[in-house]
């Protein structure tokens, strides 16, 4: 009887986990393929492209959840009533066929599973993976934020115009437009660095979690603030180069940096600066709880 009871416990534990995994794969594998295809091939809307940081964020979230597996198994089974609510909400989102709600349903259903199986302690344990999933789920929030980016667009246009004037170009700035040799460049919301800003902050969160610096509130705030400044400054340089290339009829370089792999390389270099920045902070202000 003891052996039979042990077998039932083992089967219940592992069959439940495997069943949930298979169900999630069947429901969300096509959605994830759609996301990654859009991010890699850039055949999606600009709003969707704002979340391309999910290329690295979602695998990292899965990695954290996997490393937490032993702590997860040690937690007692204590279902929370909110778990059922989240599961129902995720089901409604998924069946709504509205792209934003379907996308957000992934994070909601994962949160519901945590609450149903391990309650609040389970939700806290998987809090960081869930945060990275939610922040990588495409939605139209950036589209709602874009109208408020006008002051940033104007600031970048003025800064770029000032730099180009100092190097000898005849530049005229009108609101968010730069005129060079009767050729116009618009500092659009997407070009104002919102995407790069979101990506920089997202990668900064990953770095803070990876290194353990997250435990220091002051260093975390300083790092995030500095990352934002680096992102905005790098975008001023990028728009300056784009305006220069377009105004001087260097169209090949313009398209290379604007929509080609040059833009991806430029973004990768900026993210590399964040790694160097955090390493420098750890070198001169070492953390006692770093991983």
BADRENGU-957955 format. One record per residue: x, y, z of N, C-alpha, C in turn; chain; residue in one letter. Coordinates in Angstrom, 2 decimals. Each point is the difference from the previous one (the first is absolute). Layout:
N
     n.u     n.v     n.w    ca.u    ca.v    ca.w     c.u     c.v     c.w unit code
       X       Y       Z       X       Y       Z       X       Y       Z    A    a
...
% end
This chain:
291
     n.u     n.v     n.w    ca.u    ca.v    ca.w     c.u     c.v     c.w unit code
    0.83   -1.20    0.00   -0.83    1.20    0.00    0.87    1.26    0.00    A    x
    1.09   -0.06    0.78    0.89    1.16    0.05    0.60    0.28   -1.37    A    x
    0.41   -1.06   -0.70    0.59    0.15   -1.33   -1.03    0.55   -0.99    A    x
   -1.22   -0.51    0.08   -1.05    0.49   -0.89   -0.31    1.48    0.24    A    x
    0.02    0.37    1.29   -0.27    1.40    0.31    1.12    0.90   -0.54    A    x
    1.24   -0.50    0.14    1.12    0.77   -0.52   -0.09    0.14   -1.53    A    x
   -0.41   -1.07   -0.66   -0.14    0.04   -1.46   -1.07    1.00   -0.41    A    x
   -1.12    0.02    0.73   -1.07    0.94   -0.33    0.46    1.45    0.18    A    x
    0.79    0.23    1.08    0.49    1.36    0.25    0.94    0.45   -1.12    A    x
    0.90   -0.90   -0.39    0.95    0.33   -1.06   -0.72    0.24   -1.32    A    x
   -0.96   -0.89   -0.34   -0.74    0.17   -1.24   -0.80    1.30   -0.01    A    x
   -0.60    0.30    1.14   -0.80    1.22    0.09    0.88    1.24   -0.18    A    x
    1.19   -0.04    0.64    0.89    1.15   -0.08    0.50    0.22   -1.42    A    x
    0.53   -1.05   -0.60    0.66    0.17   -1.30   -0.99    0.04   -1.16    A    x
   -1.09   -0.76    0.08   -0.98    0.06   -1.07   -0.69    1.35   -0.04    A    x
   -0.22    0.61    1.18   -0.60    1.32    0.06    0.92    1.02   -0.67    A    x
    1.29   -0.06    0.37    0.95    0.94   -0.59    0.14   -0.17   -1.49    A    x
    0.08   -1.25   -0.45    0.12   -0.26   -1.43   -1.27    0.39   -0.75    A    x
   -1.15   -0.24    0.62   -1.26    0.37   -0.63   -0.12    1.51   -0.19    A    x
    0.40    0.76    1.01   -0.04    1.46   -0.09    0.95    0.48   -1.09    A    x
    1.20   -0.61   -0.03    0.99    0.39   -1.00   -0.49   -0.25   -1.42    A    x
   -0.59   -1.19   -0.22   -0.51   -0.35   -1.33   -1.12    0.95   -0.40    A    x
   -0.88    0.32    0.94   -1.10    0.92   -0.30    0.52    1.38   -0.38    A    x
    0.99    0.50    0.74    0.57    1.31   -0.30    0.68    0.02   -1.36    A    x
    0.70   -1.10   -0.32    0.67   -0.08   -1.30   -1.02    0.02   -1.13    A    x
   -1.08   -0.77    0.16   -1.02   -0.05   -1.05   -0.68    1.36   -0.18    A    x
   -0.21    0.71    1.10   -0.71    1.28   -0.08    0.89    1.13   -0.49    A    x
    1.25    0.03    0.47    0.80    1.20   -0.20    1.21   -0.17   -0.92    A    x
    0.32   -1.21   -0.41    1.11   -0.16   -0.95   -0.24    0.78   -1.30    A    x
   -1.21   -0.09   -0.60   -0.24    0.80   -1.23    0.13    1.50    0.24    A    x
   -0.43    0.46    1.18    0.08    1.42    0.31    1.46    0.44    0.13    A    x
    0.82   -0.81    0.68    1.40    0.34    0.17    0.75   -0.03   -1.33    A    x
   -0.37   -0.96   -0.86    0.60   -0.05   -1.34   -0.32    1.28   -0.76    A    x
   -1.25    0.46    0.12   -0.42    1.24   -0.66    0.80    1.19    0.53    A    x
    0.18    0.08    1.32    0.78    1.09    0.58    1.42    0.01   -0.53    A    x
    0.67   -1.15    0.09    1.41   -0.06   -0.39    0.18    0.22   -1.49    A    x
   -0.93   -0.50   -0.79    0.09    0.23   -1.44   -0.10    1.50   -0.31    A    x
   -0.90    0.67    0.69   -0.15    1.44   -0.20    1.21    0.78    0.47    A    x
    0.56   -0.39    1.14    1.16    0.71    0.54    1.24   -0.19   -0.87    A    x
    0.23   -1.22   -0.46    1.19   -0.27   -0.80   -0.11    0.57   -1.40    A    x
   -1.15   -0.17   -0.62   -0.17    0.41   -1.39   -0.58    1.40   -0.17    A    x
   -0.39    0.63    1.10   -0.54    1.36    0.00   -1.17    0.14   -0.97    A    x
   -0.86   -1.01   -0.02   -1.18    0.03   -0.87   -1.26    0.23    0.82    A    x
    0.13    0.82    1.04   -1.10    0.25    0.92   -0.18    1.50    0.16    A    x
   -0.98    0.39    0.78   -0.25    1.41    0.23    1.10    0.59    0.87    A    x
    0.14    1.32   -0.04    1.00    0.68    0.81   -0.28   -0.22    1.48    A    x
   -1.29    0.00    0.39   -0.35   -0.19    1.40    0.47   -1.38    0.48    A    x
   -0.16   -1.02   -0.85    0.45   -1.34    0.33    1.53   -0.03    0.12    A    x
    0.66    0.74   -0.87    1.47    0.00   -0.02    0.58    0.64    1.26    A    x
   -0.78    0.82    0.69    0.46    0.59    1.25    0.39   -1.07    1.02    A    x
   -0.55   -1.20   -0.15    0.21   -1.06    0.97    1.00   -1.05   -0.47    A    x
    0.85    0.37   -0.97    0.97   -0.96   -0.52    1.03   -0.41    1.04    A    x
    0.07    0.71    1.14    0.89   -0.43    1.08   -0.42   -1.36    0.55    A    x
   -1.21   -0.43   -0.35   -0.43   -1.34    0.42    0.84   -1.11   -0.61    A    x
    0.77    0.31   -1.06    0.88   -1.00   -0.62    0.94   -0.58    1.04    A    x
    0.51    0.86    0.89    0.87   -0.51    1.06   -0.74   -0.11    1.33    A    x
   -1.06    0.79    0.16   -0.70    0.03    1.28   -0.77   -1.26    0.31    A    x
   -0.69   -0.56   -1.00   -0.80   -1.20    0.26    0.87   -1.22    0.31    A    x
    1.09   -0.24   -0.74    0.89   -1.12    0.39    0.59    0.22    1.39    A    x
    0.31    1.25    0.35    0.55    0.26    1.32   -1.05   -0.27    1.09    A    x
   -1.25    0.35   -0.27   -1.08   -0.29    0.95   -0.13   -1.50    0.21    A    x
    0.08   -0.76   -1.09   -0.07   -1.46    0.10    1.17   -0.54    0.80    A    x
    1.17    0.59   -0.19    1.20   -0.42    0.73   -0.17    0.23    1.50    A    x
   -0.52    1.18    0.38   -0.20    0.28    1.43   -0.99   -0.99    0.60    A    x
   -1.11   -0.24   -0.71   -1.01   -0.93    0.50    0.60   -1.40    0.18    A    x
    0.87   -0.39   -0.92    0.63   -1.32    0.10    0.95   -0.07    1.20    A    x
    0.77    1.06    0.24    0.92    0.00    1.14   -0.75    0.04    1.33    A    x
   -1.25    0.45   -0.03   -0.81    0.04    1.23   -0.75   -1.31    0.25    A    x
    0.24   -1.02   -0.83   -0.84   -1.21    0.07    0.12   -0.70    1.35    A    x
    1.19   -0.06    0.60    0.14   -0.69    1.29   -0.73    0.76    1.11    A    x
    0.14    1.32   -0.01   -0.74    0.81    0.98   -1.50   -0.14   -0.22    A    x
   -0.40   -0.11   -1.27   -1.42   -0.17   -0.33   -0.54   -1.31    0.57    A    x
    0.75   -1.08   -0.15   -0.44   -1.30    0.49   -0.07   -0.05    1.52    A    x
    0.82    0.79    0.66   -0.01    0.00    1.47   -1.17    0.79    0.56    A    x
   -0.62    0.85   -0.82   -1.14    0.77    0.50   -1.21   -0.93    0.21    A    x
   -0.75    0.21    1.05   -1.20   -0.83    0.22   -1.08    0.34   -1.02    A    x
   -0.82   -0.98   -0.33   -1.14    0.22   -0.90   -1.07    0.77    0.75    A    x
   -0.17    1.26   -0.35   -0.98    0.85    0.70   -0.71    0.88   -1.01    A    x
   -1.01   -0.54   -0.69   -0.71    0.76   -1.03   -0.61    1.28    0.55    A    x
    0.05    1.04   -0.79   -0.58    1.28    0.37   -1.22    0.26   -0.89    A    x
   -1.09    0.52    0.56   -1.22    0.24   -0.80    0.22    0.88   -1.22    A    x
    0.97    0.92    0.08    0.26    0.86   -1.15    0.51   -0.79   -1.21    A    x
    0.55   -1.19    0.26    0.52   -0.80   -1.10   -1.09   -0.35   -1.00    A    x
   -1.15   -0.41    0.50   -1.11   -0.35   -0.88   -0.49    1.21   -0.78    A    x
   -0.02    1.15    0.67   -0.41    1.23   -0.67    0.94    0.33   -1.15    A    x
    1.31   -0.13    0.24    0.99    0.29   -1.04   -0.13   -0.98   -1.17    A    x
   -0.27   -1.27    0.31   -0.14   -0.98   -1.07   -1.22    0.30   -0.87    A    x
   -1.10    0.37    0.64   -1.21    0.36   -0.75    0.25    1.25   -0.83    A    x
    0.69    0.98    0.61    0.31    1.25   -0.72    0.89   -0.29   -1.21    A    x
    1.01   -0.85    0.18    0.90   -0.34   -1.10   -0.77   -0.72   -1.12    A    x
   -0.94   -0.85    0.38   -0.81   -0.71   -0.99   -0.84    0.98   -0.82    A    x
   -0.60    0.97    0.70   -0.80    1.02   -0.71    0.88    0.84   -0.92    A    x
    1.17    0.35    0.49    0.95    0.76   -0.84    0.35   -0.80   -1.25    A    x
    0.31   -1.27    0.20    0.46   -0.84   -1.12   -1.11   -0.19   -1.04    A    x
   -1.24   -0.17    0.48   -1.12   -0.24   -0.90   -0.54    1.28   -0.63    A    x
    0.45    1.15    0.47   -0.53    1.26   -0.50    0.43    0.29   -1.45    A    x
    1.13   -0.60   -0.40    0.58    0.21   -1.33    0.47    1.44   -0.22    A    x
    0.07    0.79    1.06    0.59    1.33   -0.07    1.49   -0.16    0.27    A    x
    0.82    0.48   -0.91    1.44   -0.30    0.05    0.63    0.38    1.34    A    x
   -0.32    1.18    0.52    0.60    0.43    1.26   -0.37   -0.95    1.13    A    x
   -1.29   -0.36    0.08   -0.46   -0.86    1.08    0.57   -1.42   -0.14    A    x
    0.07   -0.51   -1.22    0.58   -1.32   -0.22    1.46    0.00    0.44    A    x
    0.72    1.05   -0.36    1.41    0.08    0.39    0.17    0.06    1.51    A    x
   -0.81    0.82    0.65    0.11    0.16    1.45   -0.49   -1.24    0.75    A    x
   -0.78   -0.83   -0.65   -0.53   -1.20    0.68    1.11   -0.95    0.42    A    x
    1.15    0.03   -0.68    1.10   -0.89    0.36    0.47    0.28    1.43    A    x
    0.28    1.26    0.29    0.44    0.35    1.35   -1.08   -0.25    1.04    A    x
   -1.26    0.27   -0.37   -1.10   -0.19    0.94   -0.18   -1.47    0.35    A    x
    0.08   -0.88   -1.00   -0.21   -1.42    0.27    1.16   -0.58    0.81    A    x
    1.21    0.50   -0.23    1.15   -0.46    0.80   -0.14    0.44    1.45    A    x
   -0.47    1.24    0.20   -0.23    0.47    1.36   -1.10   -0.82    0.67    A    x
   -1.05   -0.33   -0.76   -1.09   -0.81    0.54    0.47   -1.39    0.39    A    x
    0.87   -0.60   -0.80    0.53   -1.33    0.32    0.82    0.05    1.29    A    x
    0.82    1.04    0.14    0.79    0.14    1.24   -0.90    0.09    1.22    A    x
   -1.07    0.81   -0.11   -0.91    0.17    1.13   -0.78   -1.28    0.29    A    x
   -0.42   -0.72   -1.04   -0.77   -1.23    0.19    0.83   -1.11    0.63    A    x
    1.28   -0.03   -0.32    0.84   -1.10    0.50    0.67    0.33    1.33    A    x
    0.58    1.20    0.11    0.81    0.32    1.19   -0.44    1.26    0.73    A    x
   -1.07    0.61   -0.46   -0.51    1.18    0.68    0.90    1.22   -0.14    A    x
   -0.12    0.93    0.95    0.78    1.24   -0.03    1.51   -0.27    0.05    A    x
    0.48   -0.95    0.84    1.45   -0.27   -0.01    0.51   -0.42   -1.38    A    x
   -0.78   -0.79   -0.73    0.41   -0.41   -1.34    0.04    1.18   -0.96    A    x
   -0.98    0.91    0.15   -0.03    1.19   -0.86    1.21    0.88    0.28    A    x
    0.36    0.15    1.28    1.17    0.81    0.34    1.28   -0.63   -0.52    A    x
    0.09   -1.33    0.11    1.20   -0.70   -0.46    0.22    0.21   -1.50    A    x
   -1.08   -0.04   -0.77    0.10    0.15   -1.45   -0.32    1.43   -0.44    A    x
    0.12    0.93    0.92   -0.35    1.39   -0.31    0.85    0.60   -1.12    A    x
    1.31   -0.21    0.03    0.86    0.57   -1.03   -0.26   -0.60   -1.37    A    x
   -0.08   -1.34   -0.13   -0.35   -0.55   -1.32   -1.32    0.54   -0.54    A    x
   -0.99    0.12    0.87   -1.29    0.52   -0.44    0.11    1.45   -0.45    A    x
    0.82    0.78    0.72    0.19    1.41   -0.38    0.61    0.09   -1.39    A    x
    1.01   -0.83   -0.28    0.64    0.04   -1.31   -0.95   -0.47   -1.10    A    x
   -0.88   -0.94    0.32   -0.99   -0.44   -0.99   -0.99    1.12   -0.30    A    x
   -0.51    0.63    1.03   -0.97    1.09   -0.20    0.61    1.15   -0.79    A    x
    1.24    0.38    0.32    0.63    1.13   -0.67    0.42   -0.33   -1.43    A    x
   -0.03   -1.28   -0.36    0.34   -0.40   -1.37   -1.23   -0.37   -0.82    A    x
   -1.18    0.11    0.59   -1.23   -0.36   -0.71   -0.48    1.19   -0.83    A    x
    0.00   -0.10   -1.32   -0.36    1.14   -0.86   -1.41    0.52    0.28    A    x
   -0.12    1.32    0.07   -1.29    0.66    0.15    0.11    1.41   -0.54    A    x
   -1.06    0.76    0.08   -0.03    1.33   -0.61    0.27    1.12    1.01    A    x
    0.54   -0.32    1.16    0.33    1.04    0.97    0.99    1.01   -0.57    A    x
    1.06   -0.44   -0.73    0.90    1.00   -0.61   -0.73    0.97   -0.92    A    x
   -1.03   -0.50   -0.70   -0.78    0.87   -0.89   -0.72    1.09    0.81    A    x
   -0.43   -0.35    1.23   -0.67    0.98    0.85    0.99    0.99    0.61    A    x
    1.26   -0.43    0.14    1.03    0.86    0.59    0.56    0.97   -1.03    A    x
   -0.01   -0.37   -1.28    0.65    0.79   -1.05   -0.39    1.48    0.00    A    x
   -1.29    0.35    0.20   -0.33    1.44   -0.02    0.74    0.81    1.07    A    x
    0.39   -0.66    1.10    0.69    0.70    1.08    1.51    0.09   -0.24    A    x
    0.46   -0.58   -1.12    1.43    0.02   -0.32    0.39    1.25   -0.80    A    x
   -0.96    0.89   -0.28    0.29    1.18   -0.82    1.11    0.87    0.59    A    x
    0.01    0.27    1.31    1.12    0.80    0.55    1.35   -0.69   -0.21    A    x
    0.04   -1.32    0.13    1.24   -0.74   -0.23    0.42    0.09   -1.47    A    x
   -0.97   -0.12   -0.90    0.29    0.14   -1.44    0.59    1.38   -0.30    A    x
   -0.62    1.03    0.57    0.47    1.36   -0.24    1.41    0.20    0.57    A    x
    0.25   -0.53    1.17    1.32    0.13    0.63    1.07   -0.67   -0.85    A    x
   -0.30   -1.20   -0.50    0.97   -0.73   -0.84    0.24    0.75   -1.30    A    x
   -1.06    0.55   -0.59    0.16    0.76   -1.24    0.89    1.23    0.23    A    x
   -0.23    0.72    1.09    0.80    1.19    0.30    1.45   -0.39    0.26    A    x
    0.23   -1.07    0.75    1.36   -0.43    0.31    0.73   -0.44   -1.27    A    x
   -0.68   -0.77   -0.84    0.62   -0.45   -1.25    0.30    1.19   -0.91    A    x
   -0.94    0.94   -0.09    0.21    1.19   -0.81    1.19    0.82    0.49    A    x
    0.13    0.11    1.32    1.11    0.76    0.56    1.35   -0.65   -0.34    A    x
    0.07   -1.32    0.08    1.24   -0.72   -0.32    0.36    0.18   -1.47    A    x
   -0.99   -0.16   -0.86    0.25    0.13   -1.44    0.40    1.43   -0.39    A    x
   -0.56    0.99    0.69    0.37    1.39   -0.27    1.47    0.24    0.35    A    x
    0.43   -0.62    1.10    1.39    0.19    0.43    1.00   -0.66   -0.93    A    x
   -0.43   -1.01   -0.76    0.92   -0.65   -0.94   -0.09    0.64   -1.38    A    x
   -0.76    1.10   -0.11    0.02    0.77   -1.23   -1.17   -0.20   -0.95    A    x
   -1.03   -0.76    0.39   -1.15   -0.21   -0.89   -1.04    1.09    0.23    A    x
   -0.69    0.33   -1.06   -1.09    0.97    0.08   -1.27   -0.76    0.39    A    x
   -0.35    0.08    1.26   -1.12   -0.78    0.55   -1.06    0.94    0.54    A    x
   -1.24   -0.31   -0.29   -1.14    0.73    0.56   -0.89   -0.99    0.73    A    x
   -0.34    0.32    1.23   -0.83   -0.87    0.83   -1.36    0.64    0.20    A    x
   -1.05   -0.72   -0.34   -1.38    0.43    0.24   -0.73   -1.10    0.73    A    x
   -0.24    0.24    1.28   -0.66   -0.97    0.86    0.78   -1.33    0.00    A    x
   -0.52   -1.02   -0.70    0.68   -1.30   -0.01    0.60   -0.30   -1.37    A    x
    0.15    1.03   -0.83    0.52   -0.18   -1.35    1.34    0.71   -0.15    A    x
    0.93   -0.68   -0.68    1.29    0.60   -0.30    0.14    0.13   -1.52    A    x
    0.38    1.19   -0.45    0.17    0.27   -1.43    1.48    0.22   -0.29    A    x
    0.54   -0.83   -0.90    1.39    0.12   -0.42    0.03   -0.05   -1.52    A    x
    0.47    1.10   -0.62    0.08    0.05   -1.47   -1.34   -0.35   -0.65    A    x
   -1.07    0.59    0.56   -1.36   -0.21   -0.52   -0.46   -1.46    0.11    A    x
    0.67   -0.78    0.80   -0.42   -1.37    0.28   -0.45   -0.07    1.45    A    x
   -1.08   -0.73    0.25   -0.63    0.02    1.32    0.16   -1.34    0.70    A    x
    0.22    0.05    1.31    0.05   -1.18    0.85   -0.93    0.24    1.19    A    x
   -0.88   -0.93    0.23   -0.94    0.12    1.12    0.46   -0.87    1.17    A    x
    0.02    0.59    1.18    0.28   -0.76    1.22   -1.34   -0.56    0.49    A    x
   -0.42   -1.11   -0.58   -1.29   -0.62    0.35    0.11   -0.65    1.38    A    x
   -1.15   -0.34    0.62    0.06   -0.64    1.33    0.89   -1.24    0.02    A    x
   -0.13   -0.82   -1.05    0.82   -1.20   -0.05    1.47    0.37   -0.12    A    x
    0.28    1.07   -0.76    1.38    0.45   -0.19    0.49    0.82    1.19    A    x
   -0.92    0.39    0.89    0.40    0.77    1.17    0.61   -0.88    1.07    A    x
    0.12   -1.27   -0.28    0.70   -0.88    0.93   -0.88   -0.69    1.01    A    x
   -1.34    0.05   -0.20   -0.86   -0.69    0.97    0.29   -1.50    0.03    A    x
    0.16   -0.58   -1.19    0.29   -1.43   -0.06    1.32   -0.31    0.69    A    x
    1.03    0.80   -0.32    1.30   -0.23    0.61   -0.04    0.25    1.50    A    x
   -0.80    0.96    0.42   -0.14    0.27    1.43   -0.65   -1.18    0.71    A    x
   -1.09   -0.52   -0.59   -0.65   -1.18    0.59    0.96   -1.19    0.05    A    x
    0.73   -0.20   -1.10    0.93   -1.12   -0.05    1.12    0.16    1.03    A    x
    0.51    1.21    0.12    1.08    0.26    0.95   -0.44   -0.27    1.44    A    x
   -1.20    0.47    0.34   -0.51   -0.22    1.36   -0.27   -1.48    0.25    A    x
   -0.52   -0.69   -1.02   -0.29   -1.43    0.14    1.29   -0.79    0.21    A    x
    1.00    0.28   -0.84    1.30   -0.69    0.15    0.64    0.38    1.32    A    x
   -0.19    1.23    0.45    0.53    0.42    1.29   -0.60   -0.82    1.14    A    x
   -1.29   -0.27   -0.08   -0.64   -0.83    1.01    0.59   -1.41    0.00    A    x
    0.25   -0.54   -1.20    0.62   -1.33   -0.09    1.38    0.01    0.65    A    x
    0.80    1.03   -0.30    1.34    0.09    0.57   -0.04    0.15    1.52    A    x
   -0.94    0.81    0.49   -0.13    0.18    1.45   -0.35   -1.32    0.68    A    x
   -0.90   -0.76   -0.62   -0.39   -1.28    0.57    1.14   -1.02   -0.10    A    x
    0.68   -0.01   -1.14    1.06   -0.98   -0.25    1.16    0.18    0.97    A    x
    0.37    1.26    0.27    1.16    0.28    0.84   -0.34    0.08    1.49    A    x
   -1.27    0.08    0.32   -0.39    0.13    1.40    0.03    1.43    0.51    A    x
    0.30    0.96   -0.87    0.03    1.40    0.40   -1.39    0.49    0.38    A    x
   -1.01   -0.74   -0.47   -1.40    0.35    0.29   -0.24    0.20    1.51    A    x
    0.79   -0.68    0.83   -0.19    0.09    1.45    0.37    1.38    0.54    A    x
    0.76    0.78   -0.75    0.36    1.35    0.42   -0.89    1.00   -0.73    A    x
   -0.92    0.60    0.71   -0.94    0.92   -0.63    0.69    1.21   -0.60    A    x
    0.96    0.58    0.73    0.67    1.21   -0.49    0.78   -0.29   -1.28    A    x
    0.74   -1.11   -0.02    0.77   -0.33   -1.19   -0.91   -0.35   -1.17    A    x
   -1.12   -0.63    0.29   -0.94   -0.35   -1.07   -0.60    1.25   -0.63    A    x
   -0.42    0.96    0.84   -0.57    1.25   -0.51    1.04    0.77   -0.80    A    x
    1.24    0.06    0.54    1.08    0.70   -0.70    0.27   -0.63   -1.35    A    x
    0.03   -1.33   -0.03    0.29   -0.70   -1.25   -1.10    0.22   -1.03    A    x
   -1.26   -0.09    0.43   -1.12    0.21   -0.92   -0.04    1.43   -0.52    A    x
    0.30    0.96    0.87    0.02    1.40   -0.43    1.12    0.25   -1.00    A    x
    1.17   -0.57    0.28    1.13    0.16   -0.91   -0.27   -0.69   -1.33    A    x
   -0.63   -1.18    0.06   -0.35   -0.71   -1.24   -0.95    0.83   -0.85    A    x
   -0.94    0.70    0.63   -0.93    0.86   -0.74    0.74    1.15   -0.67    A    x
    0.96    0.59    0.72    0.77    1.12   -0.55    0.83   -0.48   -1.19    A    x
    0.63   -1.18    0.14    0.80   -0.56   -1.09   -0.89   -0.26   -1.22    A    x
   -1.19   -0.53    0.23   -0.91   -0.30   -1.09   -0.40    1.26   -0.76    A    x
   -0.37    1.05    0.75   -0.41    1.25   -0.64    1.18    0.66   -0.72    A    x
    1.17    0.01    0.63    1.18    0.61   -0.61    0.40   -0.74   -1.27    A    x
   -0.04   -1.32    0.05    0.36   -0.77   -1.20   -0.98    0.23   -1.13    A    x
   -1.25    0.28    0.36   -0.98    0.25   -1.04    0.19    1.38   -0.64    A    x
    0.51    0.95    0.79    0.34    1.30   -0.58    1.10   -0.18   -1.03    A    x
    1.01   -0.80    0.34    1.09   -0.26   -0.94   -0.53   -0.71   -1.24    A    x
   -0.89   -0.97    0.19   -0.54   -0.75   -1.13   -0.80    0.91   -0.94    A    x
   -0.86    0.85    0.57   -0.78    0.91   -0.84    0.89    1.04   -0.68    A    x
    1.08    0.39    0.67    0.94    0.92   -0.62    0.64   -0.63   -1.24    A    x
    0.42   -1.26    0.14    0.61   -0.70   -1.13   -1.01   -0.21   -1.12    A    x
   -1.23   -0.36    0.36   -1.03   -0.21   -1.02   -0.27    1.29   -0.78    A    x
   -0.10    1.10    0.73   -0.25    1.29   -0.66    1.18    0.38   -0.89    A    x
    1.20   -0.24    0.49    1.19    0.31   -0.80    0.04   -0.84   -1.27    A    x
   -0.24   -1.30    0.14    0.03   -0.88   -1.17   -1.07    0.39   -1.03    A    x
   -1.21    0.28    0.50   -1.09    0.34   -0.91    0.21    1.37   -0.63    A    x
    0.46    0.96    0.80    0.19    1.35   -0.51    1.14    0.12   -0.98    A    x
    0.98   -0.89    0.10    1.15    0.03   -0.92   -0.12   -1.07   -1.08    A    x
   -1.20   -0.57   -0.14   -0.33   -0.96   -1.06    0.84   -1.29    0.09    A    x
    0.33   -0.38    1.20    0.66   -1.30    0.19   -1.09   -1.02    0.37    A    x
   -0.82   -0.31   -0.98   -1.20   -0.79    0.23    0.32   -1.43    0.42    A    x
    1.10   -0.55   -0.52    0.36   -1.38    0.38    0.28   -0.08    1.49    A    x
    0.77    0.95    0.52    0.28    0.02    1.45   -1.25    0.32    0.80    A    x
   -0.85    0.85   -0.55   -1.24    0.34    0.71   -0.87   -1.24    0.19    A    x
   -0.23   -0.75   -1.06   -0.84   -1.18    0.09    0.67   -1.10    0.82    A    x
    1.32   -0.07   -0.05    0.74   -0.99    0.79   -0.21    0.23    1.49    A    x
    0.05    1.26    0.43   -0.16    0.32    1.42   -1.45    0.08    0.41    A    x
   -0.87    0.39   -0.93   -1.41    0.20    0.34   -0.79   -1.30    0.05    A    x
    0.12   -0.82   -1.03   -0.81   -1.22   -0.07    0.82   -1.25   -0.26    A    x
    1.31    0.14   -0.16    0.84   -1.16   -0.27    0.63   -0.56    1.25    A    x
    0.99   -0.87   -0.23    0.65   -0.65    1.14    0.89    0.97    0.78    A    x
    0.28    1.16   -0.59    0.77    1.01    0.73   -0.73    0.48    1.24    A    x
   -1.32    0.13   -0.11   -0.79    0.41    1.16    0.04   -1.05    1.10    A    x
   -0.05   -1.28   -0.40    0.09   -1.08    0.99    1.38   -0.01    0.67    A    x
    1.04    0.23   -0.81    1.35    0.05    0.55    0.16    1.16    0.98    A    x
   -0.57    1.14   -0.37    0.07    1.17    0.87   -0.70   -0.27    1.33    A    x
   -1.18   -0.63   -0.07   -0.74   -0.33    1.22    0.77   -0.99    0.87    A    x
    0.63   -0.98   -0.64    0.79   -0.99    0.74    1.17    0.66    0.73    A    x
    0.61    0.98   -0.64    1.11    0.71    0.64   -0.47    0.77    1.23    A    x
   -1.19    0.60   -0.11   -0.55    0.74    1.15   -0.29   -0.96    1.16    A    x
   -0.55   -1.16   -0.31   -0.26   -0.98    1.05    1.30   -0.51    0.60    A    x
    1.04   -0.10   -0.85    1.31   -0.38    0.51    0.53    1.03    0.99    A    x
   -0.28    1.29   -0.25    0.41    1.04    0.93   -0.66   -0.18    1.37    A    x
   -1.23   -0.50    0.00   -0.68   -0.23    1.28    0.72   -1.07    0.81    A    x
    0.48   -1.03   -0.69    0.76   -1.06    0.69    1.27    0.59    0.60    A    x
    0.72    0.82   -0.79    1.22    0.62    0.49   -0.30    0.95    1.16    A    x
   -1.12    0.71   -0.09   -0.39    0.92    1.07   -0.23   -0.75    1.30    A    x
   -0.74   -1.10   -0.06   -0.29   -0.76    1.21    1.28   -0.63    0.56    A    x
    0.86   -0.48   -0.88    1.28   -0.55    0.45    0.83    1.07    0.71    A    x
   -0.03    1.21   -0.54    0.72    1.10    0.63   -0.57    0.35    1.36    A    x
   -1.33    0.01    0.10   -0.64    0.28    1.29    0.37   -1.06    1.03    A    x
    0.03   -1.26   -0.43    0.35   -1.08    0.92    1.47    0.05    0.40    A    x
    0.83    0.52   -0.90    1.43    0.08    0.30    0.30    1.07    1.03    A    x
   -0.62    1.19   -0.18    0.28    1.11    0.89   -0.95    0.07    1.20    A    x
   -1.17   -0.63   -0.15   -0.95   -0.06    1.13   -0.46   -1.43    0.16    A    x
    0.88   -0.90    0.47   -0.34   -1.43    0.03   -1.20   -0.29    0.89    A    x
   -0.78   -0.96   -0.47   -1.20   -0.43    0.74    0.34   -1.18    0.87    A    x
   -0.53   -0.03    1.22    0.26   -1.11    0.91   -0.87   -1.20   -0.28    A    x
   -1.01    0.16   -0.89   -0.94   -1.10   -0.26   -0.04   -0.36   -1.47    A    x
    1.09    0.30   -0.75    0.02   -0.32   -1.42    0.06   -1.49   -0.21    A    x
   -0.53   -0.46   -1.17    0.01   -1.42   -0.32    1.34   -0.36   -0.63    A    x
% end
